[in-house]
Amino acid sequence: MSAIRTGLAWLPRALLLGLLAFVIFGPLTNLLLWTVAERWYFPHALPSQYGFSFWERVFSPRGGALSSLSNSIIVALLTVAVALALAIPAGYALARLKLPFRALILLAFLIPQAFPNLSVYVNVARLFYEVRLNGTIPGVVLVHVTHGLVYAVWIATAAFAAIEPELEEAARSMGAGALRAFRDVTLPLAMPGLMASAIFVFLESLDEFTGSYFVGAPDVNMLPLLLYSAGAGGNYQIASITALLLLIPSIGFMLVVERFLKADVLAKVGH
Amino acid sequence: MVSKKMLGLLLVLPALVMIGVFFILPLIASVIGAFETPEGAGLSNFVKARELYSEDILFSVLIVTLASLLIGFFAIAIGGYLTLGENPRAVAILRWLYRWPLFIPFIVVGQTLRTFLARNGLMNNMLVGSGLITPDQALSFLDWRGIVIAFVWKQTPFVALLVAGAMASIDRGTIEAARNLGASRPRILIEIVVPQVLVTLTVGLILSFVTMMSVLSVPLMINAQSPTMITADIAFRINAYGDYGVANALGFISLIITSTVAWLYLKLSVKERS
Protein backbone atom coordinates (compact mmCIF):
# COMPACT_ATOMS: atom_id res chain seq x y z
CA MET A 1 0.00 0.00 0.00
CA SER A 2 2.69 2.46 0.99
CA ALA A 3 4.68 1.52 -2.11
CA ILE A 4 1.71 2.50 -4.28
CA ARG A 5 1.29 5.73 -2.35
CA THR A 6 4.90 6.78 -2.76
CA GLY A 7 4.81 5.58 -6.36
CA LEU A 8 1.97 7.95 -7.25
CA ALA A 9 2.74 10.75 -4.83
CA TRP A 10 4.34 12.82 -7.59
CA LEU A 11 1.13 12.82 -9.64
CA PRO A 12 -0.89 15.64 -7.98
CA ARG A 13 2.28 17.71 -7.71
CA ALA A 14 3.10 17.23 -11.39
CA LEU A 15 -0.51 17.97 -12.37
CA LEU A 16 -0.53 21.19 -10.37
CA LEU A 17 2.80 22.34 -11.79
CA GLY A 18 1.57 21.48 -15.29
CA LEU A 19 -1.60 23.46 -14.70
CA LEU A 20 0.42 26.43 -13.45
CA ALA A 21 2.69 26.21 -16.51
CA PHE A 22 -0.41 26.24 -18.73
CA VAL A 23 -1.92 29.21 -16.88
CA ILE A 24 1.32 31.19 -17.29
CA PHE A 25 2.50 30.13 -20.72
CA GLY A 26 -0.90 29.52 -22.37
CA PRO A 27 -1.69 33.24 -22.72
CA LEU A 28 1.91 34.00 -23.77
CA THR A 29 1.78 31.27 -26.44
CA ASN A 30 -1.49 32.74 -27.63
CA LEU A 31 0.23 36.12 -27.99
CA LEU A 32 3.12 34.61 -29.95
CA LEU A 33 0.70 32.81 -32.28
CA TRP A 34 -1.15 36.06 -32.98
CA THR A 35 2.09 37.77 -34.02
CA VAL A 36 2.54 35.30 -36.89
CA ALA A 37 -1.12 34.50 -37.68
CA GLU A 38 -2.22 35.62 -41.13
CA ARG A 39 -5.69 34.11 -40.69
CA TRP A 40 -7.21 32.72 -37.53
CA TYR A 41 -10.95 32.03 -37.39
CA PHE A 42 -13.14 30.51 -34.72
CA PRO A 43 -13.35 27.60 -33.96
CA HIS A 44 -9.94 26.58 -35.36
CA ALA A 45 -7.58 25.77 -32.52
CA LEU A 46 -4.63 27.19 -34.42
CA PRO A 47 -4.16 29.83 -37.13
CA SER A 48 -4.93 28.53 -40.62
CA GLN A 49 -2.15 30.53 -42.23
CA TYR A 50 1.14 31.79 -40.86
CA GLY A 51 3.37 34.59 -42.09
CA PHE A 52 5.15 37.79 -41.33
CA SER A 53 3.13 40.25 -43.42
CA PHE A 54 1.89 42.07 -40.32
CA TRP A 55 5.48 42.53 -39.16
CA GLU A 56 6.15 44.32 -42.44
CA ARG A 57 3.08 46.48 -41.91
CA VAL A 58 4.09 47.34 -38.34
CA PHE A 59 7.62 48.31 -39.35
CA SER A 60 6.69 50.12 -42.56
CA PRO A 61 7.02 53.91 -42.30
CA ARG A 62 3.24 54.25 -42.17
CA GLY A 63 2.83 51.55 -39.53
CA GLY A 64 3.87 53.93 -36.79
CA ALA A 65 5.81 51.34 -34.82
CA LEU A 66 9.21 52.80 -35.59
CA SER A 67 8.27 56.30 -34.46
CA SER A 68 6.49 54.88 -31.40
CA LEU A 69 9.51 52.72 -30.61
CA SER A 70 11.94 55.62 -30.92
CA ASN A 71 9.67 57.90 -28.86
CA SER A 72 9.40 55.20 -26.19
CA ILE A 73 13.15 54.69 -26.08
CA ILE A 74 13.95 58.44 -26.05
CA VAL A 75 11.46 58.99 -23.21
CA ALA A 76 12.78 55.98 -21.27
CA LEU A 77 16.45 57.05 -21.64
CA LEU A 78 15.67 60.64 -20.60
CA THR A 79 13.64 59.31 -17.67
CA VAL A 80 16.59 57.17 -16.54
CA ALA A 81 18.99 60.14 -16.85
CA VAL A 82 16.77 62.51 -14.85
CA ALA A 83 15.80 59.88 -12.26
CA LEU A 84 19.41 58.86 -11.61
CA ALA A 85 20.58 62.49 -11.49
CA LEU A 86 18.03 62.97 -8.68
CA ALA A 87 18.45 59.56 -7.05
CA ILE A 88 22.26 59.31 -6.80
CA PRO A 89 22.67 62.35 -4.50
CA ALA A 90 19.47 61.48 -2.63
CA GLY A 91 20.46 57.81 -2.23
CA TYR A 92 23.95 58.75 -1.06
CA ALA A 93 22.56 61.16 1.52
CA LEU A 94 19.97 58.65 2.74
CA ALA A 95 22.57 55.89 3.05
CA ARG A 96 25.51 57.81 4.51
CA LEU A 97 24.55 61.13 6.09
CA LYS A 98 22.56 61.27 9.31
CA LEU A 99 19.33 62.72 8.01
CA PRO A 100 16.44 63.89 10.17
CA PHE A 101 13.12 62.18 9.31
CA ARG A 102 15.00 59.61 7.21
CA ALA A 103 12.21 57.00 7.35
CA LEU A 104 9.61 59.60 6.38
CA ILE A 105 11.72 60.80 3.44
CA LEU A 106 12.06 57.22 2.18
CA LEU A 107 8.31 56.74 2.52
CA ALA A 108 7.63 59.97 0.61
CA PHE A 109 9.02 58.38 -2.56
CA LEU A 110 6.48 55.59 -2.19
CA ILE A 111 3.56 58.06 -2.33
CA PRO A 112 3.15 57.84 -6.15
CA GLN A 113 2.68 54.07 -5.79
CA ALA A 114 0.50 54.22 -2.68
CA PHE A 115 -2.29 56.44 -3.99
CA PRO A 116 -4.51 55.67 -6.97
CA ASN A 117 -2.65 57.63 -9.63
CA LEU A 118 -5.23 57.93 -12.40
CA SER A 119 -6.88 61.12 -11.16
CA VAL A 120 -3.41 62.54 -10.44
CA TYR A 121 -2.41 62.06 -14.09
CA VAL A 122 -5.65 63.64 -15.22
CA ASN A 123 -4.79 66.75 -13.21
CA VAL A 124 -1.12 66.71 -14.26
CA ALA A 125 -2.36 66.73 -17.86
CA ARG A 126 -4.59 69.68 -17.06
CA LEU A 127 -1.72 71.61 -15.42
CA PHE A 128 0.66 70.72 -18.26
CA TYR A 129 -1.89 71.90 -20.78
CA GLU A 130 -1.72 75.39 -19.29
CA VAL A 131 2.09 75.53 -19.36
CA ARG A 132 2.22 73.88 -22.80
CA LEU A 133 3.95 70.73 -21.55
CA ASN A 134 1.05 68.50 -22.57
CA GLY A 135 1.78 66.41 -25.64
CA THR A 136 5.54 67.01 -25.35
CA ILE A 137 8.35 64.59 -24.60
CA PRO A 138 9.61 66.59 -21.56
CA GLY A 139 6.06 66.46 -20.13
CA VAL A 140 5.91 62.66 -20.43
CA VAL A 141 9.45 62.34 -19.00
CA LEU A 142 8.48 64.37 -15.91
CA VAL A 143 5.50 62.09 -15.27
CA HIS A 144 7.59 58.94 -15.72
CA VAL A 145 10.39 60.22 -13.47
CA THR A 146 7.93 60.90 -10.64
CA HIS A 147 6.49 57.43 -11.02
CA GLY A 148 9.86 55.65 -11.21
CA LEU A 149 11.66 57.65 -8.54
CA VAL A 150 10.78 55.17 -5.78
CA TYR A 151 12.79 52.41 -7.52
CA ALA A 152 15.65 54.77 -8.32
CA VAL A 153 15.96 56.22 -4.82
CA TRP A 154 15.31 53.03 -2.84
CA ILE A 155 17.71 50.89 -4.86
CA ALA A 156 20.37 53.64 -4.98
CA THR A 157 20.09 54.03 -1.19
CA ALA A 158 20.50 50.27 -0.75
CA ALA A 159 23.44 50.21 -3.17
CA PHE A 160 25.31 52.95 -1.26
CA ALA A 161 24.41 51.41 2.11
CA ALA A 162 25.96 48.09 1.08
CA ILE A 163 29.42 49.68 0.59
CA GLU A 164 31.80 49.92 3.55
CA PRO A 165 32.18 53.61 4.52
CA GLU A 166 35.81 52.85 5.51
CA LEU A 167 36.83 52.65 1.84
CA GLU A 168 35.78 56.22 1.21
CA GLU A 169 37.33 57.33 4.51
CA ALA A 170 40.62 55.71 3.49
CA ALA A 171 40.60 57.66 0.22
CA ARG A 172 39.83 60.86 2.15
CA SER A 173 42.69 60.22 4.59
CA MET A 174 45.04 59.83 1.65
CA GLY A 175 44.16 63.35 0.63
CA ALA A 176 41.33 62.89 -1.88
CA GLY A 177 38.58 65.52 -1.78
CA ALA A 178 35.02 64.52 -0.92
CA LEU A 179 33.86 64.63 -4.54
CA ARG A 180 36.92 62.78 -5.80
CA ALA A 181 36.53 60.04 -3.17
CA PHE A 182 32.89 59.68 -4.15
CA ARG A 183 33.64 59.61 -7.89
CA ASP A 184 36.64 57.28 -7.78
CA VAL A 185 35.75 54.95 -4.91
CA THR A 186 32.09 54.88 -3.90
CA LEU A 187 30.40 55.41 -7.27
CA PRO A 188 32.17 52.55 -9.10
CA LEU A 189 31.41 50.19 -6.21
CA ALA A 190 27.74 51.17 -6.26
CA MET A 191 27.55 50.76 -10.05
CA PRO A 192 25.85 47.31 -10.23
CA GLY A 193 23.08 48.48 -7.90
CA LEU A 194 22.70 51.75 -9.81
CA MET A 195 22.51 49.77 -13.07
CA ALA A 196 19.69 47.71 -11.57
CA SER A 197 17.82 50.85 -10.56
CA ALA A 198 18.39 52.30 -14.05
CA ILE A 199 16.93 49.18 -15.64
CA PHE A 200 13.93 49.25 -13.30
CA VAL A 201 13.25 52.89 -14.18
CA PHE A 202 13.75 52.19 -17.88
CA LEU A 203 11.19 49.36 -17.84
CA GLU A 204 8.70 51.32 -15.75
CA SER A 205 8.90 54.12 -18.29
CA LEU A 206 8.70 51.78 -21.29
CA ASP A 207 5.58 50.08 -19.92
CA GLU A 208 3.80 53.07 -18.43
CA PHE A 209 0.37 53.52 -19.97
CA THR A 210 -1.89 55.79 -17.92
CA GLY A 211 0.40 58.83 -17.71
CA SER A 212 1.40 58.53 -21.36
CA TYR A 213 -2.27 58.22 -22.33
CA PHE A 214 -3.28 61.48 -20.65
CA VAL A 215 -0.10 63.55 -20.97
CA GLY A 216 1.46 62.22 -24.19
CA ALA A 217 -1.35 61.15 -26.54
CA PRO A 218 -2.05 61.91 -29.29
CA ASP A 219 1.00 64.09 -30.01
CA VAL A 220 3.69 61.84 -28.49
CA ASN A 221 2.88 58.35 -29.70
CA MET A 222 4.53 55.55 -27.75
CA LEU A 223 4.46 51.76 -27.87
CA PRO A 224 1.81 51.19 -25.15
CA LEU A 225 -0.45 53.72 -26.89
CA LEU A 226 0.10 52.02 -30.25
CA LEU A 227 -0.74 48.67 -28.64
CA TYR A 228 -3.90 50.11 -27.11
CA SER A 229 -5.16 51.75 -30.28
CA ALA A 230 -4.37 48.70 -32.45
CA GLY A 231 -6.16 46.44 -29.98
CA ALA A 232 -9.13 48.79 -29.72
CA GLY A 233 -9.36 48.74 -33.52
CA GLY A 234 -9.56 44.93 -33.43
CA ASN A 235 -6.17 44.51 -35.10
CA TYR A 236 -4.86 41.75 -32.87
CA GLN A 237 -1.81 40.99 -35.00
CA ILE A 238 -0.42 44.50 -34.71
CA ALA A 239 -1.38 44.73 -31.04
CA SER A 240 0.34 41.41 -30.35
CA ILE A 241 3.52 42.36 -32.23
CA THR A 242 3.69 45.61 -30.22
CA ALA A 243 3.05 43.66 -27.02
CA LEU A 244 5.92 41.33 -27.91
CA LEU A 245 8.23 44.33 -28.41
CA LEU A 246 7.34 45.48 -24.89
CA LEU A 247 7.62 41.96 -23.49
CA ILE A 248 11.14 41.12 -24.65
CA PRO A 249 13.03 43.69 -22.52
CA SER A 250 10.86 42.88 -19.50
CA ILE A 251 11.47 39.12 -19.69
CA GLY A 252 15.14 39.66 -20.51
CA PHE A 253 15.51 41.76 -17.39
CA MET A 254 13.74 39.19 -15.23
CA LEU A 255 16.29 36.59 -16.33
CA VAL A 256 19.33 38.77 -15.51
CA VAL A 257 18.05 40.81 -12.54
CA GLU A 258 19.87 38.69 -9.97
CA ARG A 259 23.19 39.45 -11.63
CA PHE A 260 22.74 43.16 -10.91
CA LEU A 261 20.79 43.02 -7.68
CA LYS A 262 23.07 41.09 -5.33
CA ALA A 263 21.64 39.77 -2.06
CA ASP A 264 23.57 42.31 0.04
CA VAL A 265 21.91 45.20 -1.83
CA LEU A 266 18.51 43.49 -2.01
CA ALA A 267 18.46 42.97 1.76
CA LYS A 268 18.86 46.72 2.28
CA VAL A 269 16.07 47.90 -0.07
CA GLY A 270 13.54 49.95 1.89
CA HIS A 271 15.70 50.11 5.04
CA MET B 1 27.54 68.56 12.21
CA VAL B 2 24.64 70.84 11.44
CA SER B 3 26.21 71.53 8.06
CA LYS B 4 26.37 67.79 7.30
CA LYS B 5 22.65 67.50 8.03
CA MET B 6 21.99 70.50 5.80
CA LEU B 7 24.11 68.99 3.03
CA GLY B 8 22.14 65.74 3.29
CA LEU B 9 18.83 67.56 3.06
CA LEU B 10 20.09 69.57 0.09
CA LEU B 11 21.01 66.36 -1.72
CA VAL B 12 17.58 64.83 -1.09
CA LEU B 13 15.62 67.99 -1.77
CA PRO B 14 15.49 67.94 -5.61
CA ALA B 15 14.02 64.42 -5.62
CA LEU B 16 11.49 65.36 -2.94
CA VAL B 17 10.48 68.52 -4.83
CA MET B 18 9.81 66.34 -7.87
CA ILE B 19 7.33 64.20 -5.89
CA GLY B 20 5.78 67.32 -4.38
CA VAL B 21 5.27 69.23 -7.61
CA PHE B 22 4.34 66.41 -9.96
CA PHE B 23 2.40 64.14 -7.62
CA ILE B 24 1.27 65.73 -4.37
CA LEU B 25 0.16 69.04 -5.92
CA PRO B 26 -1.92 67.35 -8.63
CA LEU B 27 -3.32 65.00 -5.96
CA ILE B 28 -4.45 68.03 -3.94
CA ALA B 29 -5.78 69.61 -7.15
CA SER B 30 -7.83 66.48 -7.82
CA VAL B 31 -9.33 66.55 -4.31
CA ILE B 32 -10.17 70.25 -4.62
CA GLY B 33 -11.47 69.70 -8.16
CA ALA B 34 -13.89 67.09 -6.88
CA PHE B 35 -15.74 69.80 -4.94
CA GLU B 36 -15.55 72.47 -7.68
CA THR B 37 -18.79 73.04 -9.54
CA PRO B 38 -19.95 75.82 -11.88
CA GLU B 39 -22.00 77.16 -8.96
CA GLY B 40 -19.03 77.24 -6.57
CA ALA B 41 -17.95 74.65 -4.02
CA GLY B 42 -20.49 71.89 -3.58
CA LEU B 43 -21.30 68.22 -3.77
CA SER B 44 -23.05 68.16 -7.15
CA ASN B 45 -20.13 66.22 -8.75
CA PHE B 46 -20.63 63.49 -6.17
CA VAL B 47 -24.39 63.45 -6.69
CA LYS B 48 -23.83 62.99 -10.41
CA ALA B 49 -21.12 60.37 -9.83
CA ARG B 50 -23.50 58.45 -7.58
CA GLU B 51 -26.38 58.67 -10.05
CA LEU B 52 -24.31 57.50 -13.01
CA TYR B 53 -21.69 55.23 -11.52
CA SER B 54 -22.79 53.81 -8.15
CA GLU B 55 -23.02 50.37 -9.76
CA ASP B 56 -19.47 50.68 -11.14
CA ILE B 57 -18.13 51.85 -7.77
CA LEU B 58 -19.57 48.77 -6.08
CA PHE B 59 -18.36 46.61 -8.96
CA SER B 60 -14.79 47.97 -8.61
CA VAL B 61 -14.72 47.26 -4.88
CA LEU B 62 -16.07 43.73 -5.35
CA ILE B 63 -13.65 42.90 -8.20
CA VAL B 64 -10.58 44.24 -6.43
CA THR B 65 -11.55 42.57 -3.14
CA LEU B 66 -12.15 39.22 -4.83
CA ALA B 67 -8.88 39.54 -6.76
CA SER B 68 -7.01 40.43 -3.54
CA LEU B 69 -8.42 37.36 -1.74
CA LEU B 70 -7.39 35.08 -4.61
CA ILE B 71 -3.94 36.71 -4.82
CA GLY B 72 -3.48 36.19 -1.07
CA PHE B 73 -4.52 32.55 -1.33
CA PHE B 74 -2.23 31.74 -4.27
CA ALA B 75 0.68 33.73 -2.80
CA ILE B 76 0.46 31.72 0.43
CA ALA B 77 0.22 28.48 -1.53
CA ILE B 78 3.26 29.31 -3.66
CA GLY B 79 5.31 30.72 -0.78
CA GLY B 80 4.29 27.77 1.39
CA TYR B 81 5.41 25.20 -1.15
CA LEU B 82 8.69 27.03 -1.73
CA THR B 83 9.33 26.98 2.04
CA LEU B 84 7.97 23.57 3.04
CA GLY B 85 8.24 21.60 -0.22
CA GLU B 86 10.24 18.39 0.15
CA ASN B 87 10.96 17.68 -3.48
CA PRO B 88 13.87 19.95 -4.49
CA ARG B 89 13.15 19.58 -8.20
CA ALA B 90 9.49 20.61 -7.85
CA VAL B 91 10.54 23.57 -5.67
CA ALA B 92 13.10 24.64 -8.30
CA ILE B 93 10.52 24.36 -11.10
CA LEU B 94 7.96 26.36 -9.13
CA ARG B 95 10.54 29.03 -8.26
CA TRP B 96 11.39 29.39 -11.94
CA LEU B 97 7.76 29.29 -13.08
CA TYR B 98 5.77 31.57 -10.80
CA ARG B 99 7.71 34.80 -11.40
CA TRP B 100 7.06 35.16 -15.14
CA PRO B 101 4.11 37.58 -14.99
CA LEU B 102 5.94 39.86 -12.51
CA PHE B 103 7.68 41.99 -15.11
CA ILE B 104 5.04 41.76 -17.81
CA PRO B 105 3.40 45.19 -18.17
CA PHE B 106 -0.33 45.52 -17.44
CA ILE B 107 -1.03 46.67 -20.98
CA VAL B 108 0.56 43.48 -22.37
CA VAL B 109 -1.36 41.39 -19.82
CA GLY B 110 -4.55 43.06 -21.05
CA GLN B 111 -3.83 42.28 -24.69
CA THR B 112 -2.60 38.74 -23.98
CA LEU B 113 -5.60 37.77 -21.89
CA ARG B 114 -8.05 39.48 -24.21
CA THR B 115 -7.03 37.13 -26.99
CA PHE B 116 -6.63 34.12 -24.69
CA LEU B 117 -9.98 34.36 -22.87
CA ALA B 118 -12.14 35.43 -25.81
CA ARG B 119 -14.83 33.12 -27.15
CA ASN B 120 -12.50 32.29 -30.04
CA GLY B 121 -9.38 32.46 -27.89
CA LEU B 122 -6.77 29.78 -27.44
CA MET B 123 -8.30 28.56 -24.18
CA ASN B 124 -11.67 27.72 -25.75
CA ASN B 125 -9.98 26.45 -28.91
CA MET B 126 -7.96 23.98 -26.88
CA LEU B 127 -10.99 22.87 -24.87
CA VAL B 128 -12.94 22.37 -28.11
CA GLY B 129 -9.98 20.66 -29.77
CA SER B 130 -9.58 18.24 -26.89
CA GLY B 131 -13.30 17.41 -27.05
CA LEU B 132 -14.07 18.66 -23.56
CA ILE B 133 -16.66 21.14 -24.85
CA THR B 134 -18.44 21.75 -28.14
CA PRO B 135 -18.02 25.05 -30.02
CA ASP B 136 -21.52 26.14 -28.87
CA GLN B 137 -20.49 25.77 -25.25
CA ALA B 138 -17.48 28.05 -25.63
CA LEU B 139 -17.91 31.04 -23.32
CA SER B 140 -16.25 34.41 -23.41
CA PHE B 141 -14.59 35.37 -20.14
CA LEU B 142 -14.23 38.98 -21.18
CA ASP B 143 -16.38 40.44 -18.42
CA TRP B 144 -15.76 40.84 -14.68
CA ARG B 145 -14.14 37.40 -14.65
CA GLY B 146 -11.60 38.49 -17.24
CA ILE B 147 -10.63 41.52 -15.13
CA VAL B 148 -10.26 39.35 -12.00
CA ILE B 149 -8.19 36.77 -13.92
CA ALA B 150 -5.93 39.50 -15.34
CA PHE B 151 -5.36 41.07 -11.90
CA VAL B 152 -4.66 37.72 -10.22
CA TRP B 153 -2.38 36.61 -13.07
CA LYS B 154 -0.31 39.76 -12.89
CA GLN B 155 -0.24 40.52 -9.14
CA THR B 156 0.15 37.04 -7.57
CA PRO B 157 3.90 36.80 -8.33
CA PHE B 158 4.53 40.19 -6.71
CA VAL B 159 2.83 39.22 -3.44
CA ALA B 160 4.22 35.66 -3.61
CA LEU B 161 7.75 37.08 -4.00
CA LEU B 162 7.33 39.21 -0.86
CA VAL B 163 5.65 36.40 1.09
CA ALA B 164 8.21 33.77 0.04
CA GLY B 165 11.02 36.12 1.08
CA ALA B 166 9.44 36.63 4.49
CA MET B 167 8.81 32.88 4.89
CA ALA B 168 12.44 32.11 4.06
CA SER B 169 13.64 34.32 6.89
CA ILE B 170 11.54 32.84 9.70
CA ASP B 171 13.11 30.52 12.24
CA ARG B 172 13.25 26.96 10.86
CA GLY B 173 13.38 25.55 14.40
CA THR B 174 9.66 25.87 15.11
CA ILE B 175 8.83 24.34 11.71
CA GLU B 176 11.14 21.37 12.31
CA ALA B 177 9.75 20.93 15.84
CA ALA B 178 6.17 20.86 14.55
CA ARG B 179 7.18 18.45 11.82
CA ASN B 180 8.82 16.11 14.35
CA LEU B 181 5.60 16.16 16.37
CA GLY B 182 3.84 14.87 13.27
CA ALA B 183 1.99 18.00 12.14
CA SER B 184 0.97 17.92 8.48
CA ARG B 185 2.44 20.49 6.12
CA PRO B 186 -0.85 22.37 5.48
CA ARG B 187 -1.26 22.66 9.25
CA ILE B 188 2.30 23.92 9.71
CA LEU B 189 1.67 26.44 6.94
CA ILE B 190 -1.58 27.78 8.41
CA GLU B 191 -0.72 27.66 12.11
CA ILE B 192 3.00 28.45 12.19
CA VAL B 193 4.21 30.01 8.93
CA VAL B 194 1.34 32.28 7.85
CA PRO B 195 0.92 34.06 11.21
CA GLN B 196 4.60 35.03 11.10
CA VAL B 197 4.40 36.57 7.61
CA LEU B 198 1.01 38.24 8.07
CA VAL B 199 2.45 41.78 8.06
CA THR B 200 4.35 41.21 4.80
CA LEU B 201 1.29 39.57 3.26
CA THR B 202 -1.00 42.47 4.15
CA VAL B 203 1.47 45.11 2.96
CA GLY B 204 1.78 43.27 -0.36
CA LEU B 205 -1.99 42.93 -0.67
CA ILE B 206 -2.58 46.62 0.12
CA LEU B 207 -0.01 47.72 -2.48
CA SER B 208 -1.72 45.37 -4.95
CA PHE B 209 -5.13 46.74 -3.99
CA VAL B 210 -4.00 50.31 -4.74
CA THR B 211 -2.35 49.22 -8.00
CA MET B 212 -5.50 47.45 -9.17
CA MET B 213 -7.64 50.46 -8.23
CA SER B 214 -5.51 52.66 -10.52
CA VAL B 215 -4.89 50.41 -13.52
CA LEU B 216 -6.63 51.81 -16.57
CA SER B 217 -5.42 49.53 -19.36
CA VAL B 218 -6.87 46.23 -18.09
CA PRO B 219 -10.51 47.36 -17.71
CA LEU B 220 -10.28 49.36 -20.97
CA MET B 221 -9.00 46.34 -22.87
CA ILE B 222 -10.95 43.50 -21.27
CA ASN B 223 -14.32 45.03 -20.48
CA ALA B 224 -15.00 48.73 -20.95
CA GLN B 225 -18.80 48.28 -21.06
CA SER B 226 -20.84 48.87 -17.95
CA PRO B 227 -20.50 47.51 -15.34
CA THR B 228 -16.82 48.33 -15.39
CA MET B 229 -14.14 49.76 -13.12
CA ILE B 230 -14.03 53.34 -11.83
CA THR B 231 -10.80 53.93 -13.78
CA ALA B 232 -12.53 53.33 -17.12
CA ASP B 233 -15.29 55.75 -16.07
CA ILE B 234 -12.76 58.47 -15.16
CA ALA B 235 -11.10 58.15 -18.57
CA PHE B 236 -14.52 58.25 -20.25
CA ARG B 237 -15.61 61.45 -18.39
CA ILE B 238 -12.40 63.19 -19.50
CA ASN B 239 -12.27 61.95 -23.09
CA ALA B 240 -15.94 62.19 -23.95
CA TYR B 241 -17.07 65.24 -21.97
CA GLY B 242 -13.93 66.97 -20.62
CA ASP B 243 -15.82 66.66 -17.33
CA TYR B 244 -13.07 67.13 -14.72
CA GLY B 245 -15.57 67.62 -11.89
CA VAL B 246 -17.13 64.15 -12.01
CA ALA B 247 -13.77 62.56 -12.94
CA ASN B 248 -12.18 64.10 -9.84
CA ALA B 249 -15.15 63.07 -7.71
CA LEU B 250 -14.67 59.45 -8.89
CA GLY B 251 -10.94 59.77 -8.18
CA PHE B 252 -11.73 61.04 -4.69
CA ILE B 253 -14.05 58.07 -4.12
CA SER B 254 -11.32 55.59 -5.11
CA LEU B 255 -8.90 57.48 -2.84
CA ILE B 256 -11.36 57.04 0.05
CA ILE B 257 -11.74 53.33 -0.71
CA THR B 258 -7.98 52.68 -0.72
CA SER B 259 -7.44 54.88 2.34
CA THR B 260 -10.11 52.92 4.21
CA VAL B 261 -8.32 49.67 3.41
CA ALA B 262 -4.96 51.09 4.53
CA TRP B 263 -6.56 52.53 7.69
CA LEU B 264 -8.17 49.19 8.57
CA TYR B 265 -4.76 47.56 8.22
CA LEU B 266 -3.06 50.15 10.43
CA LYS B 267 -5.78 49.77 13.07
CA LEU B 268 -5.46 45.98 13.05
CA SER B 269 -1.67 46.05 13.28
CA VAL B 270 -1.74 48.54 16.17
CA LYS B 271 -4.25 46.36 18.01
CA GLU B 272 -2.04 43.33 17.44
CA ARG B 273 1.03 45.03 18.88
CA SER B 274 -0.63 46.28 22.04
Interface residues (C-beta under 8 A of the other chain):
Chain A: W10 R13 L17 L20 A21 V23 I24 F25 G26 P27 L28 T29 N30 L31 L33 W34 Y41 F42 P43 H44 A45 L46 L86 A87 P89 A90 Y92 A93 L94 L97 K98 L99 P100 I105 A108 F109 I111 P112 Q113 A114 F115 P116 N117 L118 S119 V120 Y121 V122 N123 V124 R126 L127 L142 V143 V145 T146 L149 V153 L203 L206 D207 F209 T210 Y213 F214 P224 L227 Y228 G231 A232 Y236 A239 S240 A243 L246 L247 S250 I251 F253 M254
Chain B: M1 K4 K5 L7 G8 L9 L11 V12 P14 A15 L16 M18 I19 F22 F23 I24 L25 P26 L27 A29 S30 G33 N87 A90 I93 L94 L97 Y98 R99 W100 P101 L102 F103 I104 P105 F106 I107 V108 G110 Q111 T112 L113 R114 T115 F116 R119 N120 G121 L122 M123 N124 N125 M126 V128 G129 P135 A138 W153 L207 V210 T211 M213 S214 V215 L216 S217 L220 M221 T231 I234 A235 I238 Y244 A247 N248 L250 G251 F252 S254 L255 T258 A262
